[in-house]
Amino acid sequence: MGLTKTEEFTKTQNDLAALTKALGHPARIAILQFLIKSKACVCGDIVDELPFSQSTVSQHLKELKKAGLIKGDIE
């Protein structure tokens, strides 16, 4: 199914698809688990705790924010 077909579905269906897509990567699950445990989001702390580079963590945080799973500024 092409990207242009999304208008054929409800907003709820499209929102749920975006959410599950964001959760579909194990690195993002690991980052969310870390954030839940630490109750704070500092990219350097995530890099120190998990086996990801800073750029990888930043990209995953961007996707989690885009899906509405986290809030705040990503620098």
Number of C-alpha atoms within 10 A of each C-alpha: 5 5 6 7 8 12 9 9 10 10 11 9 12 14 14 13 13 17 17 12 13 21 18 11 11 10 16 18 15 14 22 19 12 17 16 11 9 12 10 11 19 12 18 13 14 21 17 11 11 14 11 14 13 15 11 13 20 18 13 18 23 17 19 22 16 14 19 13 13 15 13 7 9 12 7
